[in-house]
Amino acid sequence: MTQDDGIDAAVHRHAKAIVSMDIAQIMNDLMPEAMLKLQAAAGGGTAIQIHGYEVTGQSSEGGDHVYDVKYLGPESFTVRARWSKLGAEWKIVDADIIARE
């Protein structure tokens, strides 16, 4: 086993939480700064329709992992999220919307 075990599962768990609007899980995965940054980029907290997702990219930077996830809906968009292991949990420490369709 490697130290990175669990990151793929955490990314998919978070993306599924976005699709199902599992607010508790979304809040648990996001560090406060990343959450505020995404809310501002998304238009402040207005509800958006998402019916699926695709992981479109992954890279490692130091001990962090950067994932691109495309969220599918009437207005699809891609989020680039930096995940760091904080204690026993993977958390999103930074995130940006990098594309909109």
Phi, psi and omega in degrees: 000147178254169179293344184269001179306133177103344182293317179299318179297320180295319179297314180292322177301316181294314180298319177295325177295322177297314181298318183270358182059043175279085187301319181300316180291319178302312181296324179294324183282332186264130169287152186306319182296318179294320179298313180297319180297315180292320178300317179295318181291330183273356178103019171093007177112010175289143181290137176237153181268124177228130182243359178184180180207160174222133171279118187252352179192155179206139174211164178246139177224103185065229177271357181268161175234137179246124181238138170257125179233124177266123178262129188258132178186191177305327175233090182287153179206157180243133178250131171258117183241136175261119180257134175234146176275115180245107187069233181265358187243147170276132180229149174277116183259344177203147180202146177220147168277117185256349178203148175226144178235000000 
